[in-house]
Amino acid sequence: MGYGQHQSFYLRDRWLNKAIRHLRDDTRFFYDKAAFEKIGLGKNMVQSLRYWSIATGVVEEIFNEERKKIHLITHFGELIYKYDKFIKFQDSAAIIHYHMCKQKEPSTAWYWFFNEYKETIGSKDKITQEFINWVKENENKPFSNNSLKKDIDCLIKLYTSGQSSIDPEEVIQSPLSKLAILDDRKGIIYKQNLLISQVGLTALMYVLLDYKSLNNINSVSVEDIVNQPGLWGKVFNMSRASIVNALTELSMLNEYPIHFVRTNNLDLIRIPKIDPIEFLQKEYSRKAEVLV
């Protein structure tokens, strides 16, 4: 599992656009000694951006034929760069958030906080201690409590930056602050129930399609969508009522609607047969036409 790779810097607005722009020209950009000068960030910030680029799903890290690490822009990253460079769409922010929460690596703190941690209110200290306890039970390799504390601090800032007018550093917003999934009230953190409009129907459908692809399934139950890690109830902290309403809206889509299937008093959702990235391509091109 991964901890403290963000160098204590939360993701800033326009950072992902900077990373994609430079990686399009040089897949070894993050290993260029002059990268910080070319991109206009501090050296530690460049290392932080390398982590965020991978964690958000816009970049993948692989080894080339010479056994050197390179960073390739993903299909999702290309879509973001073409249609939503500065993460203005709620759907883009929601999908990036989902990418960070859906699995234990590389953003273990995010996976834990949104999928495993059941409390909706808590102090930073309490949340940090709960995270440390969970890691102790689930981690085999040595870890630093200080790294885990930094993870929780960074996680909170990623969603709440800009809420405080006291600290000038917090005026620098994150592209995920628009989700409003966390609220920091004098050191007490509140996990908010997101509404359909705060996530976006495109993002909700993408999550179902990606979940289908990852798990090689064709259908999922309403109960799973509410309670399973990596699905709406956990990742977006959506209430059952909002989930049912969103499913109803997705069943009325003209193209690629979901279908309810009733079996043994169990509501199953039959997920459309379309690749998640192909679906996003269609949706983003449609959004772009609307904006024009």
Number of C-alpha atoms within 10 A of each C-alpha: 15 14 20 22 18 22 18 18 22 23 27 17 18 14 21 24 19 18 21 24 15 16 18 14 9 15 18 16 21 20 14 12 10 11 18 17 12 12 16 11 15 12 15 14 19 24 19 19 25 21 20 25 22 20 20 23 19 25 25 15 16 12 10 11 7 6 8 9 15 18 23 19 22 16 16 21 21 17 19 22 19 12 17 17 21 17 22 14 19 19 22 26 23 24 21 19 22 26 21 24 28 22 17 15 15 20 26 21 29 25 23 20 22 23 23 15 15 10 11 14 16 15 15 17 14 12 20 22 16 15 23 20 12 14 19 14 9 10 10 9 8 7 15 10 17 12 17 21 21 20 27 22 18 21 20 20 24 21 24 25 26 19 17 14 10 9 10 9 11 16 14 13 21 22 26 24 21 20 21 16 22 21 20 20 12 8 11 14 18 16 18 16 18 20 19 17 11 18 25 19 17 18 21 22 22 22 22 24 21 18 20 20 15 9 8 9 12 16 18 18 17 19 13 15 22 20 17 16 19 24 23 24 24 26 28 26 22 22 16 16 11 17 20 15 14 18 21 15 14 19 18 12 10 7 9 15 18 21 17 19 15 11 8 6 7 12 14 18 20 19 21 18 14 13 14 19 15 12 16 21 18 10 14 20 14 11 14 12 9 8 7 5
